[in-house]
Structure formats: structure tokens, C-alpha cells
Amino acid sequence: MATSISVDVPELEPSKCFDTFIDQLSKDLEKSKMKFDAGSTGRMTQDGAELGRVLSWQPGKEIALEWRNDDVTSKIIFAFEQQGDGTRINLSWERPMDSDSSLGWFAEQVASPFLSSATAKNFGDWLTDRKARKPWGPEARKTYGDPMYHKPNFYAILNALALTKDDYLLEVGCGGGVLLNWALKSGCRAAAVDHSQDMVALAKETNADALNAGRLEIKEADAHSLPFSDSIFTCAVSTGVFGFISNPVGAMREVHRTLKDGGRFVMFTATKALKGTLAAPEPMATRLFWYEDEELVELAVKAGFKSARVENPELSDYARQAGLPEDVVKEYFTGSKNNQLLIALK
Ligand SMILES: C[S@@+](CC[C@H](N)C(=O)[O-])C[C@H]1O[C@@H](n2cnc3c(N)ncnc32)[C@H](O)[C@@H]1O
């Protein structure tokens, strides 16, 4: 008996859709205490026992799985095909009559939630979270463990912060903790938050020495409610985060609250010029909040900062220093139209 359903995923080409799907499949199975080893010889296991295996593995095109339960073997196939600017995923499964227990479970618990989340809006939200708004999974760990395209921004931020060993720095939305790592080289102390469990774990790995030395703490927390006392930090930073923040004045008030008088806040954001480019592609671009320079100043003043200004630094030298290829330097890091550096004082 064969059954099939299909779902269209807009704005995501088949190869990316396939990778995303494999990531999600691993995560969903993990929730049910199963392990999925991807690849042409991949298997699904639970406590070491094999429940299924990969029959066909064609990245970007198809994955077929064999699923076994009580001597009943079923087959499930996911096919990915280009559909306009997106992908049509076709899920079909074959099972012997009256034997839908484990395959039915698989289809209901794993495949269906994925497929039903694949409506334009849900899928866009899910992908935005996974990639940037609340990153998780192996791909996100790789990206934020070595955030190549953010490194020019980090240089500009550190230049503006001018840290010394007497500073106590707060970072909001630390991702994989690379900026923290660079900042700590000044000899300062630091604390950071991120609301992604995966990013907090990664940032802790990246900064294990500073954590062990008691110079750093990293907490899983939301930017709108910082788990720190009033007036303790000499400076604060946030980069690539405020585009995701639903209440920017509220979040800035939190930064303001935790800063000492005279404390400085440096915040890096991308301008609308990058909206929809490879630096901020769909479906993420339309889910981000974008601000004009004057609007950022206004937010900071509303949040209580005594003074605020926005600079638009030229990043091409920093981008070369970070080892980015010349075409990327020219396209995204030359001129000052792409970035905003808010510098606010309490
Ligand atoms: C695009 S990543 C940037 C990470 C890092 N700052 C960098 O530049 O590489 C955005 C980060 O902000 C975090 N984030 C977004 N909204 C947040 C919130 N409301 N509270 C705490 N962290 C948040 C995400 O989990 C993610 O790690």
C-alpha cells in the first residue's frame, strides 16, 4: 500500500531544503531518543539497536529510508524537486496492510510536523530561528564557531570599545562567543547572554579558559530580561542581534540598567542596504527589524542613554584582515552604507 503527500517550501532551493530537512529529521528523532546517522550508509538506532537504514541518499534530490518494526519492513521516500524559487517535497511511504504502527509513528511524529511546518510562514520562521534568531544544530555551530563574515564587524566594535583590563564587559546575544574571546584578550572581565542553548554551549567551549579562570560568565537568557544586577558593567556590546529584538527600547533599557554611570554601549547592526542580499537573505530579511541611523539614536535616548550617535565605519581593511575574499570585500564591506555602529553613553 502506498501513500503520498507533498508540500511546497517557498524561497528555498532543493539542496538547502534537503540539508534543512536532514537537520530537522535528526533533531526530531533525537527528541524520541533515537539517533540518525546521515549519509548513504546511514542508520536510525535506539540504544544501539537498528530501527531503520538509508536506502537511497541523493543530496538535494531524494532520501529513502527503510523502517522496521516487529518484522514488518516499510519504506519512506522524501523527494525534493525545484518548484519556482522553492522546493516541492514529496513524501511517499509503502507499508504492508495493517502494519502501520511504527511507520505510522514515524510519519505522524517526525515527517508530518516537519511537513506541516513547511508552510511559507512557519517554514520561514523556523529557518530564521535555526540560522540566526535562535541558532541550533551542527550547521549553526559551524557558522557561529567561526563567523567569518562577522569578523570585520568585530574589529570595528573592538576599536570603538577600546577595552582595557579594568573593563567589565556585557555582551547581549553572544552567539558562538568569538567576539567575547577577542575582547577578553584585553585582560577585561566579561559576562554574556544568549537565548539559544546551543550558542551558550558553544560560547562556553570557545571561552573555556576565561570561564575556568573566573573572568567570564555566560548565561542562557533573554535580552529583554538580563540576569545581572544594576550598574555593574563598564561597557556593553551587541552585534547582529537587535534586528531580532521585538522590544528594542525595553532591551536597551536592560543594557542601560546594568551599566555603571558613564558606561558605554556599542551596538552593531546592518542597514537596509543589505536587506535581501546574501548577507541577509529571505526568508530572514522580512523577519528582521531594520532601522535608520536616526531611529537607532532615538531608541537609545528613549532607553535612557544620555548621549548616542551612529557611525557608519568603512570595513574593507578589517574584512581583508579577516581573510575574506576580495569579491566579498568589494560587495559587502566597501563604503559605509551597509553598517551602523551605535555608540551610546549612560
Ligand atoms: C545573528 S546571531 C549573531 C551572533 C553573534 N553576535 C555574532 O555576531 O556572530 C544572533 C544571536 O542573537 C541571539 N538572540 C536573538 N534574540 C535574542 C534574545 N531576545 N535574547 C538573547 N539572545 C538573542 C541569537 O540566539 C543569536 O545567537
The ligand as an SDF file (V2000), in Angstrom:
LIG
                    3D

 27 29  0  0  0  0  0  0  0  0999 V2000
   22.9220   36.5630   14.0010 C   0  0  0  0  0  0  0  0  0  0  0  0
   23.3650   35.8460   15.5420 S   0  0  0  0  0  0  0  0  0  0  0  0
   24.8010   36.8410   15.9540 C   0  0  0  0  0  0  0  0  0  0  0  0
   25.6990   36.1550   16.9430 C   0  0  0  0  0  0  0  0  0  0  0  0
   26.9650   36.9100   17.2960 C   0  0  0  0  0  0  0  0  0  0  0  0
   26.6770   38.1440   17.9920 N   0  0  0  0  0  0  0  0  0  0  0  0
   27.7740   37.1790   16.0450 C   0  0  0  0  0  0  0  0  0  0  0  0
   27.8170   38.3390   15.6030 O   0  0  0  0  0  0  0  0  0  0  0  0
   28.3460   36.2340   15.4970 O   0  0  0  0  0  0  0  0  0  0  0  0
   22.1300   36.4790   16.6340 C   0  0  0  0  0  0  0  0  0  0  0  0
   22.2910   35.9690   18.0430 C   0  0  0  0  0  0  0  0  0  0  0  0
   21.4160   36.6920   18.9060 O   0  0  0  0  0  0  0  0  0  0  0  0
   20.7580   35.7760   19.7450 C   0  0  0  0  0  0  0  0  0  0  0  0
   19.4710   36.3840   20.1230 N   0  0  0  0  0  0  0  0  0  0  0  0
   18.4740   36.7840   19.2900 C   0  0  0  0  0  0  0  0  0  0  0  0
   17.4440   37.2720   20.0010 N   0  0  0  0  0  0  0  0  0  0  0  0
   17.7920   37.1730   21.3160 C   0  0  0  0  0  0  0  0  0  0  0  0
   17.1370   37.4960   22.5370 C   0  0  0  0  0  0  0  0  0  0  0  0
   15.9160   38.0300   22.5460 N   0  0  0  0  0  0  0  0  0  0  0  0
   17.7860   37.2780   23.6910 N   0  0  0  0  0  0  0  0  0  0  0  0
   19.0350   36.7310   23.6950 C   0  0  0  0  0  0  0  0  0  0  0  0
   19.7020   36.3720   22.5790 N   0  0  0  0  0  0  0  0  0  0  0  0
   19.0920   36.6080   21.3940 C   0  0  0  0  0  0  0  0  0  0  0  0
   20.5990   34.5250   18.9010 C   0  0  0  0  0  0  0  0  0  0  0  0
   20.3750   33.3660   19.6770 O   0  0  0  0  0  0  0  0  0  0  0  0
   21.9320   34.5000   18.1540 C   0  0  0  0  0  0  0  0  0  0  0  0
   22.9470   33.8110   18.8500 O   0  0  0  0  0  0  0  0  0  0  0  0
  1  2  1  0
  2  3  1  0
  2 10  1  0
  3  4  1  0
  4  5  1  0
  5  6  1  0
  5  7  1  0
  7  8  2  0
  7  9  1  0
 10 11  1  0
 11 12  1  0
 11 26  1  0
 12 13  1  0
 13 14  1  0
 13 24  1  0
 14 15  1  0
 14 23  1  0
 15 16  2  0
 16 17  1  0
 17 18  1  0
 17 23  2  0
 18 19  1  0
 18 20  2  0
 20 21  1  0
 21 22  2  0
 22 23  1  0
 24 25  1  0
 24 26  1  0
 26 27  1  0
M  CHG  2   2   1   9  -1
M  END
$$$$
